[in-house]
Amino acid sequence: MSIPDAGYYESARRGVNDQYAAQMAANTYSRTLGQQRGNRALSEFQTGFKRSVPGFTSQFGQRGFGGGGVRSGVMQRSMSNYLGDYTRQYGDMQNDLTEQLRQFDLNAAQYGSQRTSALADLELQKQREIAFAAQNVEALRSVFGGL
C-alpha cells in the first residue's frame, strides 16, 4: 500500500505552471516583435508611397498628359491604377499582420488549454491514487477485523 505523495503532485503542478509561463512569455515577446515589424513595414510602405507620388505625377506633365490644371484620361487612369495598387498592397500587408497576430493569439489559447489539461490529468492521477489507497485501507480493515 502506498500513501499518495502530495509533494510529487505539487512539484508536477509547479512544473506545468512554469512551462506555461515560459511558453506564454516567449509567445508574448514574439507577438510584440511581430507587431512592431508589421507596423514598421506598413509605415515604411506608406512613406515610400507618399514620396513617390510627386515623381509619378510629374512624369505626366513632362509628357504633356497633365499639369497646369490639365488632366488627361491617360493620367487619370494611371493615377487610379497607382492608387488602387497602393490600396490593395497596403490592405494585403495589414491582413498579413492581422493573421500573424491571430496565430500568436491561437498559440496562447493552445498553451492555456494544454496547461488546463495537464493540471486536470495530475489531479485525476492524484485522486486515483487516493482512491486506491482508501481501498487498500478498507481491505486491511476487513483482514484485521475492522480496526
Buried (B, 14 or more C-beta within 10 A) or exposed (E): EEEBEEEEBEEBBEEBEEBBEEBBEEBEEBBEEBBEEBEEEBEEBEEEBEEEEEEEBEEBEEEEBBBEEEBBEEBEEBBEEBEEEBEEEBEEBEEEBEEBBEBBEEBBEEBEEBBEEBBEEBEEBBEEBEEEBEEEEEEEEEEEEEE
